[in-house]
Amino acid sequence: MLAYWAGKYGGRPFIEKYGKYILIRHKDLDKADIWFKRYGDAAIFFSRLMPVVRTFISFPAGISGMRFWRFIVYTFLGSLPWCIALAWVGKALGPQWDTKLKPYFHKADVVIVAIVLVFIVLYIFHHIKSDREYRSKEKSRD
């Protein structure tokens, strides 16, 4: 809820001012607003089922102006299956954690970090490429 309120009461002005340092342009914010208004409910629900994404989805929900109670309902509905599944897996596999499962999950951490890094590199590459294309179009108009 804290991230939602931060997004709602300061997120967009903050991103408009400092977003350029993390390669977020006004055009990107406008696209995100349109996308979130169209798919916001589903985005909140399904993002609560995904590790990493679940942590960050509240901020854009606030920025987009999603109604708070709607945000809470979809957060609850999306978090419930995740929490039930984790509790069930913990109960079923808990005694075997240290002996059989811990090494596999450590390897999964490495894979997740690698995937996140690949997405960061692709994001940076995409923005640098589109900025260059935009600048070359602007120069050709002059």
Phi, psi and omega per residue, in radians:
M1 nan -0.577 3.131
L2 -1.083 -0.767 3.121
A3 -1.149 -0.649 3.082
Y4 -1.043 -0.864 -3.108
W5 -1.169 -0.611 3.079
A6 -1.097 -0.724 3.097
G7 -1.164 -0.701 -3.091
K8 -1.213 -0.705 -3.024
Y9 -1.932 0.682 3.060
G10 2.785 -0.146 -3.068
G11 -1.095 -0.898 -3.094
R12 -1.130 -0.843 3.099
P13 -1.050 -0.662 3.129
F14 -1.123 -0.804 -3.142
I15 -1.181 -0.659 3.104
E16 -1.096 -0.605 -3.111
K17 -1.423 -0.779 -3.015
Y18 -1.929 -0.055 -3.093
G19 -1.051 -0.500 -3.129
K20 -1.054 -0.437 3.137
Y21 -1.311 -0.319 3.057
I22 -2.075 0.450 3.041
L23 1.095 0.651 3.034
I24 -1.908 2.113 -3.132
R25 -1.791 2.931 3.093
H26 -1.027 -0.681 3.121
K27 -1.045 -0.690 3.118
D28 -1.138 -0.701 3.104
L29 -1.118 -0.718 3.125
D30 -1.116 -0.760 3.089
K31 -1.081 -0.742 3.139
A32 -1.119 -0.686 3.102
D33 -1.069 -0.819 3.138
I34 -1.078 -0.815 -3.136
W35 -1.090 -0.768 -3.072
F36 -1.212 -0.617 3.094
K37 -1.150 -0.555 3.140
R38 -1.406 -0.740 -3.010
Y39 -2.066 0.214 -3.008
G40 -0.987 -0.776 -3.134
D41 -1.045 -0.867 3.136
A42 -1.142 -0.647 3.140
A43 -1.077 -0.767 3.124
I44 -1.118 -0.857 -3.100
F45 -1.018 -0.964 -3.042
F46 -1.269 -0.529 3.132
S47 -1.194 -0.467 3.090
R48 -1.197 -0.267 3.106
L49 -1.587 -0.130 -3.052
M50 -1.960 2.189 3.070
P51 -1.042 2.690 -3.129
V52 1.283 -1.011 -3.121
V53 -1.075 -0.676 -3.105
R54 -1.010 -0.479 -3.121
T55 -1.270 -0.565 -2.953
F56 -1.841 -0.157 -3.017
I57 -1.250 -0.388 -3.089
S58 -1.138 -0.665 -3.113
F59 -1.068 -0.899 3.097
P60 -1.136 -0.496 3.072
A61 -1.092 -0.723 3.090
G62 -1.176 -0.764 3.135
I63 -1.045 -0.716 -3.087
S64 -1.288 -0.190 3.116
G65 1.440 0.374 3.087
M66 -1.003 2.428 3.124
R67 -1.065 2.397 -3.039
F68 -1.032 -0.825 -3.087
W69 -1.189 -0.560 3.059
R70 -1.146 -0.754 3.079
F71 -1.027 -0.781 -3.124
I72 -1.112 -0.772 -3.121
V73 -1.085 -0.854 -3.129
Y74 -1.199 -0.567 3.051
T75 -1.112 -0.809 3.135
F76 -1.098 -0.852 -3.097
L77 -1.116 -0.637 3.118
G78 -1.336 -0.545 -3.129
S79 -1.385 -0.515 -3.066
L80 -1.010 -0.916 3.135
P81 -1.082 -0.651 3.121
W82 -1.073 -0.828 -3.123
C83 -1.167 -0.708 3.097
I84 -1.106 -0.781 3.134
A85 -1.089 -0.769 3.125
L86 -1.113 -0.709 3.115
A87 -1.121 -0.744 -3.140
W88 -1.130 -0.812 3.121
V89 -1.102 -0.719 3.111
G90 -1.073 -0.734 3.129
K91 -1.183 -0.751 -3.087
A92 -1.257 -0.667 -3.018
L93 -1.889 -0.081 -3.079
G94 -0.844 -0.883 -3.113
P95 -1.104 -0.387 -3.105
Q96 -1.688 0.019 -3.020
W97 -0.969 -1.016 -3.049
D98 -1.163 -0.637 -3.032
T99 -1.469 -0.689 -2.995
K100 -2.013 -0.540 -2.958
L101 -1.774 -0.534 -3.037
K102 -0.954 -0.763 -3.141
P103 -1.072 -0.628 -3.134
Y104 -1.214 -0.682 3.139
F105 -1.230 -0.543 3.064
H106 -1.109 -0.706 3.090
K107 -1.142 -0.626 3.115
A108 -1.135 -0.618 3.090
D109 -1.035 -0.742 3.141
V110 -1.111 -0.726 3.126
V111 -1.124 -0.761 -3.139
I112 -1.104 -0.761 3.109
V113 -1.084 -0.727 3.123
A114 -1.095 -0.738 3.129
I115 -1.125 -0.759 3.111
V116 -1.060 -0.755 3.127
L117 -1.104 -0.694 3.101
V118 -1.080 -0.765 3.124
F119 -1.130 -0.643 3.101
I120 -1.121 -0.787 3.124
V121 -1.095 -0.765 3.121
L122 -1.103 -0.688 3.110
Y123 -1.075 -0.843 3.135
I124 -1.098 -0.798 3.128
F125 -1.033 -0.798 -3.138
H126 -1.049 -0.769 -3.108
H127 -1.234 -0.674 3.094
I128 -1.127 -0.752 -3.141
K129 -1.118 -0.801 -3.123
S130 -1.206 -0.570 3.062
D131 -1.132 -0.726 3.111
R132 -1.116 -0.737 3.124
E133 -1.117 -0.717 3.126
Y134 -1.100 -0.793 3.138
R135 -1.120 -0.681 -3.132
S136 -1.201 -0.587 3.058
K137 -1.170 -0.699 3.123
E138 -1.131 -0.713 3.131
K139 -1.168 -0.646 -3.134
S140 -1.233 -0.414 3.088
R141 -1.322 -0.478 -3.111
D142 -1.255 nan nan
